[in-house]
């Protein structure tokens, strides 16, 4: 044991030291993401510079500048979503940029050297500058859009730590090679939003992947964050310099010993070249030439190294206006007014963009913004900034909105415009829509009538209104007079935002199929039908059901040789009738309606209303006649769906039909609307006289 201790002691004595030595070590290598960050990042590269000063034989202080660059990798696999050939939904993916992490660190180092080999341990706490890429995955379904994944580009300054060990081979006293594994960590939390696609993905009995967008439309965007962590392996060279202390001369005051001041790391790091984002006017916003309200353009860019912006306006693909400015916006001016007045069209579509110039980056260009300029001398009002009320659903089955009503009067008029009462302001489409209030936006008090607008004047009021469920837009009309002469202003169609109720929890839902039967009609009709009877039970923990909705979400038809049954070429019938491919089609016995009925007291006599006003819709809604709702327990829904006319004897075909039932209740404690949905699917075989559920 004594011999072993002696050998170790002599070995330590033989180790060379770094006392009074400065080293400079450039390096480059491979950077690999670790932990959760590996789901968002590919392997990349790293480069940097280490500089160490040893004030004793083995201890010193080190300074490091390093940079890691990694390409973005999506943490979710959206390629599993099957392609929709019907155009009902689509998924778009956009990725731009890469991960960028720069580190400045200062910390202790410890080294051991034996002959030509040495080991250097370092830990460098400091500052990390993290820049994230941009990623956006969007789901478009009918009139709704939802982000499946959203990562916005940003730059964050945070605490960082780098720690590693250098394995060095010394070629000469001043030159060495080394290999350097190092771990990098930053506390920068990069926020992102996502919606899990797992509830929307299923596998049918044939082993095929199916996708239902509705669960993704109904759930909110979840938020999470990820922090960069990386393990890099680098190689480089080291240059070493001895530092000898120079003794001061007595007669030379300039040579007196001075403390070496270390430059403080307070300089602001170089900002990234952030892309400019357009903020106003909103896309496809409408304006009127006669109205004093004109588009004022706004955009945003947080970068501090922007030198100027170039605003560009185009009409029908041709540039009509360009201006260079330093502000993040452009006000309406006389040049723009002349451009709008020059167009002779009733409605002109204008595109605009912003080109951004930087001190150290290439110019960037935004996507096009779009707005519409209408030439309608008779119009004196507009409805803008339409938003969903909270809660959006009323006990009467209507959807509630709020908006700004903008009134204006022509500058060439000689008398004021007068609106005498609230009844002169109406929503003419959809049927059943109603204005519930018109107030002063600043005080909240009801508007006093008559309203008077002087020539070239304008006024804005706050309006609330309700529309039947399923409405996509509104058309408004105002009746007024100028000097006793009647004036009518019509404005539309104003698109309504989609309003969603909260998602249910701990509801009791039970749907039992009672009957599926064919209705094969005579030769004079254009379609046949499938009759479906389901027993519905929906119990909310806080109240009764105020609305039930049925929607055909899937309709697949396999006729003749397209079905699994051979030798049926004669059974393929060519037709292009919309009524034969899955809509609800009402059946009658004489003049009495027999289908699209729900028992239990819902709707008018139990007969549902088609959403959208179409007689061949895939959506039916039953509304409770009372705001308190009704108990929905073991009630029967009788539905009839139009299908292709049966081809004839010896033929057979297959159908797959899915119906989504949505139940809505009002929470009396909060006033919020809560919805619960369940999808029921039927696989049906039809021959000459029967329908068999498979």
ABEGO torsion letter per residue (X at the ends): XAAAAAAAAAAAAABBBABGBBBBBBBBBBBBBBEAAAAABBBBBBBEBBBBBBABAABBBBBBBBBBBBBBBBABBAAABBBBAAGABBBBBBBBEBBBBBBBBBBBBBBBBBEABBBBBBBBBEBBBBBBBBBBBBBBBEABBBBABBBBBBBBBBBBBBBBBBBBBBABAABBBBBBBBBBBBABBBBBBBBBAAAABBBBAAGBBBBBAAAAAABBBBBBBBBBBBBBBBBBBBBBBBBBBBBBBAABAAABBBBBBBBBBABBBBBBBBBBBBAOBBBGBBBBAABABBBBBBBBBABAABABBBBBBBBGGBBABBBBBABBEBBBBAAAAAAAAABABABBBBBBBBBBBBAABBBBBBBBBBBBBBBBAABABBBBGBBBBOBABBAAGBBBBBBBBBBBBBAABABBBBBABAAABBBAOBBGBBBABBBBAAAGBBBBOBBBBBBGBBBBBBBBBBBBBGBABBBBBBBBBBGGBBBBBBBOBBBBBBBBBBBBBGBBBBBBBABBBBBBBBAABABBBBBBBBBBBBBBAAEBBABBBBBBABBBBBBEAABABBGAAAABBBBABAAABGBBBBBBBEABBABGBBBGGBEBGGBBBBBGGBABBABBBBBBABAAEBBBBGBBBBBBBBBBBBAEBGBBBBBBBBBBBBBBBBBAAAGBBBBBBBBBBBBBBBBAABBBBX
